Amino acid sequence: MNTTELIATARAMVDNHRGILAADESNSTIGKRFAAIKVESSEENRRAYRELLFTTPNATEHISGVILYDETLRQKTKEGVPFPTYLTQHKMIPGIKVDTGAKPLVGFPGETITEGLDGLRERLAEYYSLGARFAKWRAVIDIGSGIPTAYAIDANAAALARYAALCQEASIVPIVEPEVLMDGNHNLARCEEVTNYTLDRVFSHLFAARVFLEGMVLKPNMVIAGKKSAERASPEQVAEATLRTLKRQVPSAVAGIAFLSGGQSPAEATLHLSLMNAAGPLPWPLTFSYGRALQEDALSAWAGKTASVAVAQQAFSQRAKLTGLAAGGTYQASMEKSAA
C-alpha cells in the first residue's frame, strides 16, 4: 500500500470544488438509456458517447475524475488515444467500477448483496496497469416493509470493507458507496434512520478491515424521502438531515464525500449539494459523483447524431459548471433559468 499516493489521489478527487463524472453504466443500463433516445447500443456508439463527454472543452474545470466501465477503460478516442491516457493528460483521474452487480440475498426477500470479490485482487492489478487510480463498489440498501434487515446491511458493509482493503493494497483509492435507495414510500425520518445505521455499520467494518480512511472517498445517498412518499421534504430539510447524519457517522479522517444523485433531477441534486456546502465549515470536502444528473441533458441533446455533438457538449459543460458551483456552495436555483 502506497499511502502517499492514496492520499494524493483521494484529495485530488474532491478538491477545488470539482467532482466525479460517473460514466460507469453497464452495457445493459446504457442500453436502456440509448433506447429512450432511439440509439442502438453498439460498442461504437457507447464509445462515441463517452468520448463526447470526456472531450468536452474545459471539462477539467469542474470534473476531477471519471468512473469508467471495464469496456470503456479499454477504449480509445477516435484519434487512438486510450481513454485513461486522455483523461490523465487533461487532469481528470481515471477510475473503474469493479463490482459485478447486486444479486438477490439468499433467504432475505427484497434484499441484495453486491458481488465481485472473487478475483478482485488480480483485476485491480490489471486496472492499475491500464491507468485506473480509483475504483467504485456500490452496495444497495432498499427500504420497504420489514427491510432493510441488520443482516443485509452487515453483509454489504463487510463486502465494502473487503473491497476497500484490496483496492488500497493495489494503491487504488476506493470509493465506498452504500446507497440507501429513494425508490420507496418512506419519509425523510425513515431514510435518516436507515442511513445512520448503514453508515455506522460500514465504518465499523472499514475500521475492522484496517482500511486507511485518509485514502478513501465515501459516496453516500442524500437523506431524502422516497419517490412514492406523500411527505415531501423541503430542500433545506434534506440538506439539514443529510449533514446531521454525516456529522454523526463519518470520521473526519475520510478524504472527502462525493454524493450520488440517486434518481434526483439534475436541479434537485445540485441545489441540495449547494445548500450543504453553504451551511458552513465541514470536516471534509462535499462534492458530487453524479451519473444521470450530469449526463441527462447531454444525452438528450446528442441523440446519437454526430452533428449534435457540440450542442451536447455545451449541455454537459453547463451542467458540470452548475454542479461545480454547488460544490462551492454558490449555486442558486435561479441559475437554471439563465442556463436554459
C-alpha positions, -999 to 999 in steps of 0.1 A, spaced: 0 0 0 14 34 -10 -3 57 15 13 88 0 -2 80 -34 -35 71 -19 -38 104 0 -27 125 -31 -53 108 -54 -81 109 -28 -76 146 -22 -74 154 -59 -107 137 -64 -126 161 -41 -105 193 -41 -112 227 -56 -149 223 -60 -145 197 -86 -164 163 -87 -166 130 -103 -185 120 -135 -200 85 -131 -198 71 -166 -196 35 -155 -231 24 -167 -231 -13 -176 -239 -22 -212 -274 -31 -201 -280 1 -183 -267 24 -210 -287 3 -235 -319 13 -217 -308 50 -219 -299 47 -255 -333 30 -262 -351 60 -247 -334 83 -274 -337 56 -301 -300 49 -304 -286 14 -309 -264 4 -280 -234 -7 -302 -198 -7 -289 -190 22 -312 -220 42 -301 -211 37 -265 -175 47 -272 -186 78 -292 -209 90 -265 -183 86 -237 -158 104 -259 -183 133 -263 -184 137 -225 -146 133 -219 -136 157 -246 -160 185 -237 -139 217 -237 -129 228 -202 -144 198 -186 -115 196 -162 -126 229 -146 -154 210 -129 -146 173 -133 -118 158 -112 -122 122 -122 -143 98 -143 -156 64 -132 -153 40 -162 -168 6 -171 -145 -22 -180 -153 -18 -217 -148 19 -216 -114 17 -197 -101 -3 -228 -115 20 -254 -98 49 -272 -106 83 -287 -112 85 -324 -75 96 -327 -64 64 -310 -56 77 -275 -67 53 -247 -94 69 -226 -73 66 -194 -44 83 -210 -66 111 -225 -82 118 -191 -49 118 -173 -34 142 -198 -64 165 -192 -61 164 -154 -91 141 -148 -83 109 -128 -95 76 -144 -114 53 -122 -131 19 -126 -163 2 -114 -152 -32 -101 -184 -48 -86 -204 -72 -107 -238 -60 -95 -263 -65 -68 -278 -100 -66 -307 -114 -45 -296 -122 -9 -305 -158 -2 -331 -161 25 -339 -123 25 -366 -115 1 -363 -80 -14 -327 -75 -3 -295 -78 -23 -258 -84 -18 -232 -69 -42 -209 -95 -58 -174 -92 -74 -149 -101 -47 -137 -133 -64 -106 -125 -84 -107 -88 -75 -70 -86 -64 -59 -97 -99 -84 -74 -117 -72 -44 -96 -36 -51 -106 -46 -51 -143 -68 -20 -139 -39 -1 -123 -17 -11 -152 -43 3 -176 -43 36 -158 -71 34 -132 -62 52 -99 -95 48 -81 -124 23 -80 -160 21 -71 -182 -5 -54 -219 0 -49 -240 -16 -22 -277 -13 -24 -300 -9 6 -337 -8 -1 -364 5 23 -397 -13 25 -419 -34 46 -396 -53 70 -365 -42 53 -337 -35 54 -326 -61 79 -295 -58 100 -280 -89 84 -283 -75 49 -267 -42 59 -239 -60 77 -233 -84 47 -229 -54 24 -208 -34 48 -184 -64 51 -181 -67 13 -174 -29 10 -147 -32 36 -130 -62 19 -132 -44 -15 -117 -12 0 -88 -30 16 -80 -48 -16 -81 -15 -35 -56 1 -11 -33 -29 -13 -31 -21 -51 -26 17 -44 -61 24 -58 -84 47 -39 -117 30 -31 -150 49 -35 -172 33 -8 -208 36 -20 -235 24 4 -267 36 -13 -299 37 6 -325 39 -23 -351 66 -27 -375 43 -45 -400 36 -17 -428 54 1 -407 61 32 -405 96 47 -374 117 54 -371 105 90 -371 68 80 -344 75 54 -323 92 80 -327 63 104 -316 37 79 -288 59 65 -274 64 100 -275 27 108 -259 18 74 -231 43 78 -224 31 113 -220 -5 102 -200 4 71 -174 23 92 -173 -4 118 -163 -28 91 -139 -4 75 -121 0 109 -121 -38 114 -106 -43 79 -79 -17 87 -89 5 58 -68 37 56 -95 64 59 -73 92 46 -71 72 13 -108 66 6 -138 86 -6 -173 80 7 -202 81 -19 -234 81 1 -270 89 -7 -285 121 5 -312 118 32 -343 122 12 -379 109 13 -388 81 -11 -402 89 -45 -436 75 -36 -438 93 -2 -467 117 3 -445 136 28 -422 157 7 -393 174 25 -380 209 15 -345 212 1 -334 228 34 -347 198 53 -329 174 30 -296 194 35 -300 196 73 -309 159 77 -280 148 54 -254 169 72 -267 158 106 -263 122 96 -228 126 81 -215 145 111 -227 117 134 -213 88 113 -184 98 91 -149 102 107 -131 135 99 -102 115 86 -121 105 55 -106 123 25 -139 135 11 -176 128 4 -189 126 -32 -227 122 -32 -246 100 -56 -276 117 -72 -298 86 -67 -326 94 -91 -330 131 -82 -334 155 -110 -303 175 -120 -317 207 -104 -326 189 -72 -293 172 -68 -274 204 -75 -295 225 -51 -292 200 -22 -254 199 -26 -251 237 -27 -272 241 4 -250 217 23 -218 234 13 -233 268 21 -240 257 57 -206 265 70 -172 247 76 -173 209 75 -149 182 84 -145 170 48 -150 184 13 -185 177 0 -187 172 -38 -205 151 -64 -202 118 -81 -232 120 -104 -242 99 -134 -277 108 -147 -277 142 -130 -247 152 -151 -255 134 -183 -292 137 -187 -292 170 -207 -262 160 -229 -277 126 -237 -310 141 -249 -292 168 -269 -269 142 -286 -295 116 -296 -268 97 -315 -262 124 -341 -227 135 -350 -240 169 -359 -253 173 -324 -220 167 -305 -212 203 -300 -247 211 -286 -245 181 -263 -211 191 -251 -224 226 -243 -253 210 -223 -228 188 -204 -204 218 -198 -233 239 -184 -245 212 -160 -209 205 -149 -204 242 -142 -236 245 -122 -227 214 -102 -192 227 -96 -208 259 -82 -228 237 -59 -197 221 -46 -186 256 -36 -219 264 -21 -227 293 -45 -253 277 -68 -288 293 -68 -319 277 -83 -324 308 -104 -293 298 -124 -313 270 -140 -334 295 -159 -305 317 -171 -286 285 -182 -316 274 -202 
